[in-house]
């Protein structure tokens, strides 16, 4: 009888609000693009809802926000962005709600790579603040991204701080292994063959971190168009340096790479992912899978 009375009491309290009927709502997070969405979801797990403003496979450089995007941002608790000028359109979006979501700049603790680290004839410094925004191509930087995101989640949602820390620790170990795997695979390639051509200048951090020379006839934005003079210069360099391969990229018109390969004698080395993941069931559905896919394509093409 006493147990029955206790159960009835709990039910009554629940109905009148003494005990919440619904569990606390999940944090609503908008990441600017798919790579950041994956990193954030890996750390937040099931206690957060994450959406990517730019869908997987879409070109972040060509993104034009829609009215629905302003609504999505207004309903978010947090916006995770890359920074380094990668999302110039984000500063123009004004959420309609009075409560502005917390903005987290994932790259805030990295050392950015200036675009003058090599010749970037097509780069417009005013567009990207003179820094290369593609810092995620160095796995070491993504370890810093993850720590920044985990700290922001824990500060905004202290009830789950231990979970975020645990997920970060597990993810950091996986990233450390990935970083070492990439270094080991590059080391197995003869030094004279560690060079290639890509069609989009998105791999400067990869080049610096892992010791592969990557030449790009396009500027930072994939929509840039190289001149005939630029193409002729790249073709001469491919021949003179015996560059083994030209790589396609998922968002770039393949005809440029095909032309470079046909006129220089280099082979088409495969497809690289630069600014976006694939669909979840594709070869690059997560950041780690993306980097594994890229290094597999590189080693297959550059190995003697």
ROKESE-362178 format. One record per residue (C-alpha): residue number from 1; y, z, x. Coordinates in pm, 1 decimal, decimal comma. Layout:
REM residues N
R    i     north        up      east
R  NUM         Y         Z         X
...
This chain:
REM residues 304
R    i     north        up      east
R    1       0,0       0,0       0,0
R    2     245,8      95,0     274,7
R    3     170,5    -227,6     459,5
R    4     231,6    -429,6     144,6
R    5     565,0    -253,1      91,4
R    6     662,9    -327,6     451,6
R    7     580,9    -697,4     414,0
R    8     781,2    -714,6      90,6
R    9    1070,5    -548,7     267,5
R   10    1065,5    -804,3     547,6
R   11    1062,2   -1087,9     294,1
R   12    1353,2    -932,6     105,9
R   13    1557,7    -894,5     424,6
R   14    1485,9   -1253,8     516,2
R   15    1602,1   -1378,4     178,2
R   16    1927,7   -1183,1     184,7
R   17    2004,3   -1272,4     547,3
R   18    1893,4    -956,1     728,0
R   19    1656,6   -1175,1     935,4
R   20    1751,6   -1540,8    1000,4
R   21    1553,7   -1785,7     794,1
R   22    1589,3   -2062,1    1052,6
R   23    1550,2   -2041,2    1426,4
R   24    1863,4   -2095,6    1631,6
R   25    1966,4   -2460,0    1641,9
R   26    1895,3   -2650,6    1960,6
R   27    2178,8   -2745,6    2190,8
R   28    2292,3   -3100,3    2115,1
R   29    2353,5   -3284,8    2439,4
R   30    2477,4   -3638,0    2499,5
R   31    2408,6   -3788,2    2841,7
R   32    2613,9   -4090,0    2936,0
R   33    2313,4   -4302,3    3038,6
R   34    1934,9   -4292,8    3043,7
R   35    1878,7   -4155,5    3395,1
R   36    2095,3   -3850,1    3323,6
R   37    1927,4   -3805,2    2985,9
R   38    1587,2   -3787,6    3153,3
R   39    1701,3   -3536,9    3416,6
R   40    1864,4   -3318,2    3150,4
R   41    1561,3   -3329,8    2920,1
R   42    1328,5   -3239,5    3206,5
R   43    1529,6   -2924,2    3273,4
R   44    1603,9   -2833,7    2911,4
R   45    1261,4   -2902,6    2768,5
R   46    1201,6   -2841,2    2400,8
R   47    1496,0   -2604,7    2348,9
R   48    1754,6   -2885,1    2368,2
R   49    1810,1   -3219,2    2196,9
R   50    1922,8   -3493,1    2436,6
R   51    2042,3   -3842,0    2352,9
R   52    2156,2   -4114,7    2589,4
R   53    2484,6   -4273,6    2487,6
R   54    2382,9   -4593,6    2669,0
R   55    2031,2   -4688,4    2571,7
R   56    1760,2   -4763,7    2829,9
R   57    1780,9   -5122,9    2947,1
R   58    2150,7   -5158,8    2862,5
R   59    2415,9   -5235,2    3123,9
R   60    2636,3   -4930,4    3178,8
R   61    2904,4   -5144,1    3346,9
R   62    2940,4   -5354,9    3032,3
R   63    2923,3   -5067,6    2783,5
R   64    3184,6   -5064,7    2507,5
R   65    3186,0   -4746,4    2293,7
R   66    3155,0   -4789,5    1917,6
R   67    3298,0   -4565,3    1643,3
R   68    2951,8   -4411,7    1600,3
R   69    2963,6   -4304,7    1964,8
R   70    3279,3   -4101,3    1902,5
R   71    3099,7   -3930,3    1615,8
R   72    2797,9   -3853,4    1834,7
R   73    3022,4   -3705,2    2101,8
R   74    3207,4   -3496,8    1844,2
R   75    2882,6   -3341,3    1724,4
R   76    2757,6   -3259,6    2076,2
R   77    2769,3   -2919,4    2241,4
R   78    2766,9   -3074,4    2587,5
R   79    2828,9   -3411,9    2750,8
R   80    2649,6   -3479,3    3079,3
R   81    2820,6   -3753,0    3278,6
R   82    2775,8   -3896,9    3625,3
R   83    3138,1   -3902,2    3735,4
R   84    3260,7   -4098,4    4040,0
R   85    3420,3   -4349,6    3804,6
R   86    3090,0   -4459,3    3651,6
R   87    3207,4   -4388,0    3294,7
R   88    3575,5   -4492,3    3280,6
R   89    3541,3   -4544,9    2905,9
R   90    3449,1   -4179,3    2850,3
R   91    3799,6   -4056,8    2924,5
R   92    3930,7   -4286,2    2651,0
R   93    3703,4   -4139,3    2385,4
R   94    3861,3   -3857,5    2191,0
R   95    3609,9   -3653,4    1989,1
R   96    3728,4   -3609,3    1630,9
R   97    3629,7   -3243,5    1606,6
R   98    3864,5   -2965,0    1711,7
R   99    3595,6   -2812,9    1931,9
R  100    3565,5   -3030,4    2242,0
R  101    3213,7   -3041,4    2389,2
R  102    3160,8   -2905,0    2739,3
R  103    3172,3   -3182,6    2997,7
R  104    2932,3   -3153,5    3289,5
R  105    2984,4   -3384,1    3588,5
R  106    2639,4   -3411,3    3742,2
R  107    2764,8   -3547,7    4074,6
R  108    3021,3   -3273,1    4135,5
R  109    2833,3   -3111,5    4428,2
R  110    2730,8   -3425,6    4617,5
R  111    2910,5   -3589,2    4908,1
R  112    3019,5   -3924,9    4760,1
R  113    2978,1   -4244,2    4954,9
R  114    3301,4   -4440,7    4991,8
R  115    3285,4   -4810,7    4928,7
R  116    3422,8   -4882,8    5273,3
R  117    3090,4   -4779,4    5429,6
R  118    3027,0   -5153,1    5452,0
R  119    3185,6   -5475,1    5333,8
R  120    3226,0   -5478,7    4956,0
R  121    3428,3   -5790,0    4906,1
R  122    3390,2   -5784,0    4529,1
R  123    3459,5   -5416,6    4472,3
R  124    3774,3   -5328,8    4284,8
R  125    3871,0   -4984,7    4413,7
R  126    4090,2   -4911,3    4114,3
R  127    3786,9   -4940,7    3886,0
R  128    3570,8   -4683,4    4058,8
R  129    3811,2   -4461,4    4254,5
R  130    3682,5   -4611,8    4582,1
R  131    3351,1   -4420,6    4559,5
R  132    3007,8   -4564,4    4498,1
R  133    2891,5   -4403,5    4170,6
R  134    2518,5   -4482,4    4213,6
R  135    2440,2   -4151,5    4384,4
R  136    2104,4   -4111,7    4203,7
R  137    1952,3   -4374,4    4434,0
R  138    1922,5   -4093,3    4690,9
R  139    1665,0   -3844,8    4557,4
R  140    1837,3   -3568,3    4751,2
R  141    2144,6   -3618,9    4534,9
R  142    1937,5   -3593,2    4216,8
R  143    1815,1   -3253,1    4333,5
R  144    2183,3   -3152,3    4333,3
R  145    2238,3   -3321,0    3995,4
R  146    1952,7   -3113,7    3853,1
R  147    2094,1   -2787,4    3985,7
R  148    2436,4   -2863,0    3840,9
R  149    2287,3   -2945,6    3500,5
R  150    2060,0   -2638,8    3502,3
R  151    2355,0   -2411,4    3586,4
R  152    2559,6   -2559,5    3300,5
R  153    2273,3   -2518,6    3053,2
R  154    2214,0   -2159,1    3159,1
R  155    2582,9   -2072,4    3133,6
R  156    2615,6   -2232,2    2789,4
R  157    2283,8   -2096,3    2661,3
R  158    2202,9   -1773,1    2848,5
R  159    1919,0   -1690,3    2608,8
R  160    1714,0   -1967,5    2772,5
R  161    1842,5   -1932,2    3127,4
R  162    1502,6   -1822,8    3262,4
R  163    1339,3   -2131,0    3108,9
R  164    1597,5   -2362,4    3261,5
R  165    1549,7   -2198,7    3602,9
R  166    1172,0   -2232,5    3579,7
R  167    1194,2   -2598,6    3477,6
R  168    1445,2   -2665,0    3756,2
R  169    1214,5   -2509,3    4015,3
R  170     922,3   -2726,0    3903,0
R  171    1136,2   -3041,3    3889,4
R  172    1292,9   -2972,8    4228,7
R  173     946,2   -2949,7    4385,3
R  174     852,5   -3285,5    4229,8
R  175    1176,0   -3442,1    4358,3
R  176    1120,1   -3304,5    4707,4
R  177     773,2   -3462,4    4709,6
R  178     915,8   -3792,7    4582,6
R  179    1182,3   -3792,9    4854,6
R  180     920,8   -3736,5    5126,2
R  181     689,2   -4001,5    4979,2
R  182     971,5   -4257,7    4994,5
R  183    1046,3   -4166,2    5356,9
R  184     680,5   -4195,5    5451,4
R  185     645,1   -4537,4    5287,7
R  186     962,2   -4671,0    5451,4
R  187     848,2   -4538,5    5790,1
R  188     529,6   -4745,6    5757,7
R  189     735,1   -5067,5    5738,7
R  190     824,5   -5218,3    6079,3
R  191    1191,2   -5149,2    6148,9
R  192    1270,9   -5519,2    6187,9
R  193    1153,6   -5580,9    5828,9
R  194    1351,2   -5300,1    5663,0
R  195    1610,7   -5532,8    5515,0
R  196    1643,6   -5722,4    5189,6
R  197    1886,8   -5882,0    4947,9
R  198    1962,7   -5743,9    4602,4
R  199    2188,8   -5903,3    4346,2
R  200    2385,1   -5588,9    4248,9
R  201    2554,4   -5356,0    4495,3
R  202    2390,7   -5040,2    4357,3
R  203    2174,6   -4923,3    4644,8
R  204    2421,2   -4792,7    4903,6
R  205    2290,6   -4435,7    4877,0
R  206    1931,3   -4553,5    4906,7
R  207    2024,9   -4757,3    5212,2
R  208    2196,6   -4463,2    5382,3
R  209    1928,9   -4206,0    5293,8
R  210    1618,2   -4409,3    5374,9
R  211    1720,8   -4657,7    5642,6
R  212    1677,0   -4987,9    5460,3
R  213    1946,4   -5252,3    5500,9
R  214    2036,3   -5388,9    5158,1
R  215    2270,0   -5686,8    5123,3
R  216    2430,0   -5766,6    4787,6
R  217    2634,9   -6078,6    4714,7
R  218    2772,2   -5919,1    4396,7
R  219    3010,5   -5627,1    4379,4
R  220    2946,9   -5293,3    4213,1
R  221    2963,3   -5444,6    3865,8
R  222    2676,3   -5679,9    3776,5
R  223    2912,9   -5911,5    3589,5
R  224    3095,5   -5998,7    3912,4
R  225    3049,1   -6357,8    4024,2
R  226    3003,5   -6444,4    4392,5
R  227    3186,0   -6742,7    4530,0
R  228    3011,2   -7040,4    4687,2
R  229    3143,7   -6917,1    5023,2
R  230    2983,5   -6575,6    4968,5
R  231    2649,9   -6731,4    4876,7
R  232    2656,5   -6957,5    5181,4
R  233    2730,6   -6656,6    5403,4
R  234    2438,3   -6458,8    5255,1
R  235    2201,6   -6754,6    5295,4
R  236    2301,8   -6791,5    5661,8
R  237    2245,0   -6419,2    5715,2
R  238    1902,5   -6427,7    5549,5
R  239    1796,8   -6708,9    5782,1
R  240    1953,9   -6561,8    6096,6
R  241    1811,3   -6211,8    6042,7
R  242    1476,3   -6327,9    5902,6
R  243    1525,4   -6115,8    5591,9
R  244    1185,9   -6117,5    5420,0
R  245    1272,7   -6082,9    5052,2
R  246    1530,0   -6120,2    4776,5
R  247    1494,4   -5879,7    4485,9
R  248    1570,9   -5928,7    4119,1
R  249    1724,2   -5650,6    3912,8
R  250    1652,1   -5562,0    3554,2
R  251    2005,8   -5624,6    3426,7
R  252    2103,0   -5926,4    3638,0
R  253    2063,5   -6295,6    3564,7
R  254    1760,2   -6386,2    3782,6
R  255    1898,8   -6730,6    3867,5
R  256    2116,8   -6589,2    4147,9
R  257    1820,5   -6432,0    4330,0
R  258    1612,3   -6742,3    4269,1
R  259    1885,4   -6961,0    4419,3
R  260    1918,0   -6737,5    4725,7
R  261    1541,8   -6737,0    4778,2
R  262    1505,2   -7112,6    4730,9
R  263    1786,5   -7200,9    4972,5
R  264    1707,5   -6940,8    5238,2
R  265    1328,1   -6947,5    5248,2
R  266    1296,0   -6577,2    5162,3
R  267    1049,0   -6478,6    4893,5
R  268    1125,1   -6313,1    4559,4
R  269    1019,7   -5954,7    4623,7
R  270    1001,4   -5824,4    4269,6
R  271    1226,6   -5635,4    4031,3
R  272    1426,5   -5320,0    4104,1
R  273    1576,0   -5069,2    3861,4
R  274    1929,2   -4965,1    3949,1
R  275    2137,5   -4821,3    3662,9
R  276    1889,0   -4773,9    3382,4
R  277    1538,0   -4663,0    3298,8
R  278    1291,0   -4878,0    3111,7
R  279    1159,1   -4786,1    2770,0
R  280     946,3   -4468,9    2774,7
R  281     622,3   -4666,8    2780,0
R  282     749,9   -4901,5    3052,2
R  283     712,4   -4883,2    3430,2
R  284    1029,6   -4678,3    3477,2
R  285    1034,9   -4447,7    3178,2
R  286    1153,0   -4149,4    3385,0
R  287    1368,8   -4112,7    3693,9
R  288    1068,0   -4028,8    3911,1
R  289     871,7   -4326,3    3772,6
R  290    1174,2   -4550,5    3835,1
R  291    1194,8   -4452,7    4201,8
R  292     817,7   -4485,2    4244,0
R  293     830,9   -4833,3    4088,2
R  294    1115,2   -4937,9    4319,2
R  295     954,4   -4813,1    4638,9
R  296     625,4   -4977,9    4543,9
R  297     805,4   -5311,7    4497,2
R  298     989,8   -5267,8    4826,4
R  299     686,6   -5181,0    5034,7
R  300     476,8   -5458,4    4879,1
R  301     742,0   -5714,3    4971,2
R  302     852,3   -5585,6    5312,1
R  303     518,3   -5482,9    5462,8
R  304     389,4   -5746,3    5710,8
